[in-house]
Amino acid sequence: MKTRLTRNLQIGFGVSLIVLIISSIASYNSIENLIESTKIVENTNQAIGQLESTISIMKDAETGQRGYLLTNDTDFLQPYNGAYNKAMRSLEHFQFLTKSSPEQTKTVISLREIVKVRLRALQSSIDKKKAGANISTSELLDGKLEMDSLRVIINRAELDEKTYKNQRLRILSQYTYDTPFFLFIASLVAVAINIFSYFRVMNEVRERAKLYAELQSQEKQTAKLNQELASANQDLLAANEQLTSSEESIRVLNEKLGASNEDLSATVNELFESQQNLTALKSELEERVAIRTAALSESESRFKVIMETMQQIAWECTPDGAVTFFNGQWYKYTGLSEKESVGWGWTKNIYPDDLPASVEVYKSILLSGSEGEFEMRKKRNDGSFRWHLVRIQPVRTGDDEIRLWVGTATDIHELKNLQQQKDDFISIASHELKTPITSLKASLQLLDRLKDTPSALTIPKLISQANKSLGRLNTLVEDLLNVSKLNQGQLNLNKTRFNLFQLVNDCCQYIQIEQVYHVIISGDETLLVKGDAHRLEQVIVNFLNNAIKYASASKEIDIYVERQEDMAKVSVTDKGPGIDPEKVPHLFDRYFRVDSGGMQFSGLGLGLYISAEIVKRHGGEIGVVTRLGQGSSFWFTIPL
């Protein structure tokens, strides 16, 4: 064993010396061979960009599919639609950029196959959901494994490209220092090889110690047989002494001695066979230990790579729940150290209100012995708390005993916010639709009572009130339909050539007739544009309605039409209280409504969102200029 230990150490030293010499030669030759590598840097950046685009497309498709499965809302399928073509275009571009690399060509083939398989799996889940079937946990887990494989391959390809680029940049900028650097790296590699050889030999020593223990047990049995042989020899000596007294005794003793010699020969043969069997057993055990050690090492290495390359937080814990390992995502997200995290230290990172219930569910899953999941909020390194979906499942040994538990935590904060926004919108929409319907119902009931008295003075007023309620209801429904069309890409534009000033003037007639607000229209009266007059009228009317709603005390509204280079611009200005600067970035978001002076105005929060989409589809821009106490000016531009 000592000889083999010495031989392994010598081999490790020799390999490390060879690596050191080869690295030294390579460091010298690399200075001249890689001077022209600057042209590769931009190509590498583009290749990495295509990989990032591919994983982004698949993440969006995965998120859209999960959102649809959770909410049954087809809006979430928008990023999924067309994901296949987008992903394939990114991979084709990446293949073109890396056509000189056979390894990257193989990577593209693997990525294409995984993308196809994963998108087919996503489509299958979507079809099942649409058919009303249940999605099993195994199907979701298979999808997760496919995405993990995709991320691993893309991360490896990105790492190859980044390493390729960084090598050339480093060689171009510091080639005079490369040789000492490579020698240093080679030294580290040599030391690593020696350390690996040492631990390998020590591991072999431990395995051999187990085998030697078994051999010692066999040797003890052999020692017992030797003791029996020694006792038999003593009996033979006593018999020889008796043989001197009598020839008859000698003859009898010779016969006994002959029989004893035969037994001794048979015993020796059995010992020889046992020794051969022990030698064969020793060789077989050594081979089994080597195979088992290699398989275990490969399995643990693969498991660690998967854990570290996951986008989710992942960990291992003992059967009683104490965490023994966190992947890098945990430390990146929390900012905690390993000492602060392992064991039960992770609990101080949980939102205080969620901690008791989360720990209780966590322990109940451990006691049940089967996989489970729950939601809780975790503290990020910036101090904010975000919702996570926690899943844990056991890892069992061959005899079905739980060896350890593996868990993951997926950030679902944005999904929770979207769910909350959806619930809030449903509540607001229900209230906003109920108000005009109730008013319309009341007007119709009063008209029904007065139908036999046509001369009643209240009938015109009731009809006017009913028309307003019906108009309000029609506006709400039209907003909802427009949002639906926008989400489905069906908001088409019927473009014609028209006078923009005349369109603005026509939009203001309903306000001028009421004679409550004074609208002043000025600017270029001859400005001609090409666009959808009906859709642009929606934008102008929305600006006017907002000016009346949020600046009701300001009875003057200014509208200015002008030309700015190759664009036409329309501005609607009121002299109201203005808008809080913190709310300005969200004015054109879907479902956003402004609170003014503690008052919550009616509406679904869709008007400005729809207006912004209409302007964008015309190729223009939309915005607002506002100052507290001085009013607001909403504007949009479209190409001439």
N, C-alpha and C positions, 0 to 999 in steps of 0.2 A: 504493500500500500504506500509506503514511504517513497519507493522508487517511482511509482505512478504519479504521486503527488509532485515529486521533483520534476518528472518529465512534463507534466501539464504546465507547471510554472515556467519551465524553460521554453515550452512552445509559445506561451503567452508573451514572454519577453522577446522571443524571436520575431513573432508577428508584429508586435509593437515597434520593434526596431525597423522592420521592413516598411511599415506604414510611415514611420518618420522619414526614412530615406526617400521613399516615393513622393511624399508630400513636399519634401525639400526640392526635388527635381521639378515637380509640377509647379511649385510656386515660382521657380526661375523661368520656366517656359511660358507660364500664363501671362507674363508681362508683355511679350511680343504678340502672342496669339489673340489677345482680346482687346487690342487698342481700338479696333474699329467697331466695338460693340454699342456705340451710342445710338446707331440706327435702330437697334432692337428695343430700346427703352419704350418709345412711344407705341410700338406694336404690342409690347407686353401689357402696357396700361390699357389699351383697347381690349385685349383678350380678357384681362381681369374684369373689365367693365361688363363684357358680355356674360361672364360667369355670374357676376352680381345681379345682372338683369334677369338671368334664368332663375336663380333661386328666389329673387323678389317676385317674379311672375308666379312661381309655384307656391310661394308663401301666401300671396294674395288669393290664388285659386283655392288653397287649403282653407284659408280664413273664411272666404266666401262660402265654401261648402259647409264648414262647421257652423257658420252663422245661420245658413238656411236650415241645417238639421236641427239647430236649437230653437229657432224662432218661426220656421216655416214661411219666412219672408223672402220672396224671390228677388228682392232688391240686393240681397247679399250675393246673388249669383252673377252680378255684373262683372266683378273681376275674374270670375271663373270662365265666362264666355270668351272665346277666342284665345284662352291661355295656351292651348296646344300650338297654334300657329305662331304666336309670339315666342314661345319657348324654343320652337324649332328654328325660327329665324336667328335667334341669339346663338344657338348652338352651331348653326351653319356658319355664321360670321366668326365664331370662336375657332371652328375647324379651319377656316380659311387663314386666320391669323397665325395658327399654330401648325400649318401643314407640314412644316419641316420637322416636327416632333412626332415620332411614331407613338410615344407613350400618350401624348395628348389626343392623338387620333383614336387610340383605344378608349381613352376617357370619354370622348364624344359619343362613341358607339354605346358605351355603358349608360351615359346620361340619357341618350335618346330612348333606350329601352326602358329605363326607370321612369322617365317622364310619361311614356306611353302607358306603362302598367299603372302608374299612380293616377293619371287622368281617367283611365278606364275604371279604376276602383272608385274615384270620386263620382264619376257619372253613374256607376252602379248604385252607390249610396243615394245619390240624388233621385234616381229613378225609383228606388225602393221607397224613399220618403214621399215622393209624389203619389205613389200607388198606395200609400197608407201603411206600408210594411215597417216593422221595427228594424232598427240598425243595431246589430249585435256588437258587443264589446270587442270580440275578436276581430271584426272587420275594421273597427277604428284603430285597434292595436296594429293590425297589418299595415294600415295606411301610415301609421306613425313610423313603423320600421322602414317602409319605403322612403318616406321623407328623410329619415335619419340616414339611410344609405345615400340618398341624393346629396344631402348636406356633406356627408363624409367625402364623397367623390369630388364635389365641387371645391370643398375646402382644400383637399389634397392638390387638385389642379391649380387652384389659386396660389397655394403655397409653392408649387413647382415654378409657376410663372413669376411670383414675387422673388423667389430665391434666384431665379435665372436673371431677373432684372437687377437685383441688388448686387449680385456678383459682378456684373459689368460696371455698374456705377462705382462700386468700391475699387475695382481694378483701375478704372480710368482716373479716379481722383487721388488714389493713394498707392499706385502700383509700386512706388519705391519702398513702401513699408510692407509689401505683401509677404516677402520671404520670411521675415521674423514672425509675422502673424501665422503663416501656415506651419512654421516650426512649432509655434506655441500650441496651435490646434492639434498638430501631430503628437506633441507631448501629452496633451490631455487625452487624446485617443489611446496612446500607449498606456498611460496610467489606467484608463478605463478598462482596457483589455486585460491588464495585469490584475486589476481588482476583480473583474468578471471571472478570470481564470482562478483566482484565489477562492472566491465564493463557490465557484463550480466544484473545485476540489474539496472544499469543506463540506458541501452538500453531499458529494459522493462518499466522503468519509463517514458522515452520519448514516447514510443508507447502508454502507458496508458494516457499520457497527451493529445495525439490526440483524444483518445476515450472520455476522460473527456470533451474535447472541444465540441464534438458532444452532449454529455449528457447535457452540459450547454445550448446548443441551444434548446434542448427539454425542459429543465427546464424553459427557458424564455417563451416558448409557454404555459407551465403549469402556469407560473406566470400571464400571460395575462388572462387565464381562471379564476384564483383566483380573479383577479381584477374585472372581470365581475361578479363573485359570490358575491364579497363584495358590488358591486353596487346594485345587486339584493336584498341583505340583507337590505341595506339602504331603498330601496323602500318598503320592507316589514315592516320596523319600522314605516315609515310614514303612511302606511295603517293601522297598529295597533292603531295609535293615532286617526285616523278617525273612527275606529270601536267603540270607546267609546261614540261617539255622536249619533249613531243610530244602532238599531238591524239589520235593513235592510242592513245598510252599513256593519255591521259585517258579515251578511250572505254572501253578495256579496264578501266581502274581504276574507272570509273563503274559498269560492269556488276558488277565484284567488290564495289563498295561497296553496290550495291543488294542483292546476295545477302547481304552481311554484315548490312545493316540488317534484312532479313527474319529472319535467325538471331537478331539481337539482340532483335527484337520477340517472337519465340517464347520466348526465354530470360526476358524480362521477364514474359511471361504465366505461364510456369512458376513464377517466383518469387512472383508474386501468388497463384497457386493454393496454393503451399506455405505462404504466410503465412496464408491462410484456413484451411487444414488445421490449422496449428499453433494458431490461435485456437480452433477447434472442439475440438482435443485438450486444450487448456488448460482449457476450460470443463468438458469431460467428466471430466478428472482432478480438478478442484476438487470437482465433485459427488460423485465416488466417494470422495474423501478425507473429505468432510463426512459422508456416510452411514456410512462405515466407522468414523470416529471416534465418531459417536453410538452406533452399535451396540456398539462395544467398551466405551465408557463405561458404557452400560446393563448390559451383561453383567457387567463387573467389579463394578458397584454391587450387582447382584442376588446375585452370588457372595459378596461380603463380608457382605451382610445374612444370607444363609443360614448362613454360617460363624459369625457372631456370635450367632445365635439358636438354634444347636444346643445340646442338653443335654450332648452329649459334648464331650470335648476334641478340637479339630481343628487341623490345621496344614498348611502348604505347605513343600515342600523342593525343592532343585535336583536334577537328575538324579544328582549324586554323593552326595546324602543330606544336605547341609547345610540346616538349617531356616531359612527366611526369614520365616515368619509363624506366630504362634500366636493362636487366638481367645481371648476373655476368660475362657472356662472354665479354660484352662490356668493363667493367672495367679491366678485365684480359688482354684483347687485347690492349687497349689504354693506361692503366696506369693512366687515369684521375679519379678525384673524382666525386661524385654525384653532388656537387655544380658546378663543371666545365662543366658538361655534360648536365643537364636538360635544358628545355627551348629551346633556339637556340644555346647553348654553344657548342653543338656537331659539329657545322659547322667549327670550327677552327681545327678539326681533319681531314678535307677533303683536298685532294691535291689541291693547289691553282688554277691550270689550269682547274680542274674539277668542282670547287665549283659553279661558276655562272650557268652553264648549269644544274648541278645536282639540285640546289635549284629551278630553273625554272621548271624542269620536276616534282619535288616533289610537288610544289604548284599547277601545272596544274592537277595532279592526285587528289589532295585534292578538287579542284574546280569541277572536273568531277563527284565526288561521287562514282566512281567505282575503282576496284583494278587496279594496274599497277606495272611496274617494270622498272629499269634502272641500268646501271653499273657506278661505280665510284671507285676511289682509296682512301683508308683510311690509316691513319698513325698508325703504330704499335708502341708499347712501346719502341722498339729498334731504332726508327727513320726511319724505312723503310716504303714505301708505297706499299700496296698490293691491287689488284683488288677485288672488291666485287660485287655480284649481289644483288640489293636491291629490295625487294618486299613489298608492303603495300596494305592492304585491310581494308574496313570499318567494324565496328561492329555496327549494327543497333538495335534500340529499337523495341517494338511491333508495334508502329505506323510508322515504316519505317524511322525514323529519325536517323541520324548518331550520335551515342553516343560517339564513340572514334575510333581511327585508330590503327591497330596493324601492325608492320613491322618487317621484318627479313633481315639480311645481311649475305650472304653466300660467303666464301672465294673461289674465282675462279681464283686466281693468277696462280696456277700451270696449270690450264686448258688453260688460256690465253697464257702462255709460250709455252705449247705444240702446240697450234694453230699457234703461231708465228714460232715455229720450223718447223712445217709442211709446212707453206707457204714458209719459207726460203729454205727448202729442195726441194720443187717443182720448185722454181726458179733456184736453183743450178743444179738440175737434168736436167731441160729443157736446160740450157746453156751447160752443159757438154755433153749431147746427141746431141745437135745441132752442136757442133764443129766438131766431127768426121764425122757426116752425111754430113755436108757442104763440108768438105775436100774430102770425098769419091765421092760426087756428081760431084765436080769439076774435079777430076781425071778421072771419067767415061766419062764426057763430052769431055775432051781432047782426051781420047782414041778413042771415037767415031769419032772425027774429023780425027784422024791419022790412022783409021782402014784400009784405002786404001793404006797406005804407011808403010808396015810392017818393012821396014828397018830403020824407024826413031829411032834415038838414045835415044829420050826421053821416048819411050814406056816402057822400063824396069824400069826406074825411077818412071813413073806414076803408074805402077803396084805395085811396092814396096810401094809407098806412099798410094795407095788404100788399100793394105794389112794391113799396119799399122793402118789406120783409121778404117778398119773393125775389127782389133784386139782390138783397143781401145773401139770401140762400143760394141764388144762382152764382154769385161771385165766389162764395166758398166752394161750391161744387166745381166751378171752373178752375179755381186754384188747385184743387186736389187732382183734377184730370190733367192739368198742365204738368204738375210734378210727376204724375204717373208716366206721361208721354216723355218727359225729360229723362226719367230713369230708364225707359225702354228705347231711347233714341228715336222716338217717333214724332218729335216736335219739328215738323217740316216748315220751311219758309217759302212763301209765295212772293217772290221779289218782283216788283214793278218800279218804274221811274215816276217820281212824284215830287211835288213842292213841299219841302219839310216845314216851312213857315205856315202854309195853309193847313197842314195836318195838325200842327200845334193849335192853331186858331179853332179848328173844328173840335178838338178835344176839350176846349174850355167853354163850349157853349152851354153845357148843363150847369156850370157854376155861374156864368153870366146871367142866365135866366132867373136863378134864385135871388140874385142881387144881394147876397149876404157878404160875399167876398169879392174883392176887386182884383182881377187878374190883368197885369200889364205885360203885353207881349211886344218885344222889340228885337231888332237885329236884322239880318239879311233876309229880305222878303223874296228873293229870287233864287235861293239856294235849292238846287235839285239833287236828289239822292236816289239810289237804287236799293230797295229793301222791301221787307214785308210791312206794309203800312198798318195792317191790323195789329201785328205783334208790337210794333213800335208805339202804336196808340195805347196798348196795354201799359207800356213802360211809363209814358207821359201821364196817363190817368193815375197810375199808382203813385207817382211823385206828387201829383196834385192832392190826391186823397190823404197822403201822409202829412202834407203841409197843413191841410185842414184839421186832421185828427190831432196831431201833436203840437200844432201852433195855432190853436183855435182862437186865441186872443189877438193874433195878428191878422187883420182883415185884408192886407195887401200881399199879393203873391206875384213875384217878378219872374218872367220867362224870357230867356235871351237865346236867340238862335244866331250862330256865327260859324265862320269857316276858319279852320286852322290847318294851313298847308293842304294836304290831301284828305282831310277829315272834316266832317260836320259835327258841331257840338251843340247840345241843348242843355241849358241850366235852368232849374226850378228853385227859386230862392224865397224863403220865408223869413220873417223877423220874429221868430218865436224864441223859446228859452235855450235852444241849442241842445247838443247831445254830449253826454259824458264821454271824454276821450277814451276811457277804458272800454267803452262799448262799441266804438267806431269800427275796430277790426272785425267785429262779429255781425255787423248790420246786414251783410249779404249772405249770411249762413242760413241754411234751411232750418225752419222752426224757431228762429230767434225773434223774440219780441222785446221791445224797449219799455222799461218802467220809467215813467216821467213824474217826478215830484211825488213818489210814493203811489202813483196811480197805475193800475194795470189796464191797458187798453185792449179792446177786443181785436180778434184776428187770429189767424193760424200761424203767423210768422213766415208766410210763403211769398208775399208780394215782391219784396226786394230780391229774394232768391230767384224767383222766376224772371224778374226783370234783368238780373245779371246774366242769366243763361241766354235770354233772347239777344242781349247786346253782344255777348261773346260769340254766338252763332252768326252774327252779322260781321264779325271780325273787328269789333270795337272794344272800348273800355268803359267802365262805369265806376263812379266814386262819389265822395261827399266831402265838402269843406264846411266845418262847423266850429263855432265858438260859443261857449256858455254865455248866455245872456244876450247874444247878438244875432242868433238865428242860424239856419243851415241852408246849404246850397247843394242839392243833388244834381249830378250831371252825367251825361253819357255821350260817347262819340261813336260814329259809324263812318266807314269809308265812303267817299263821294262816288 
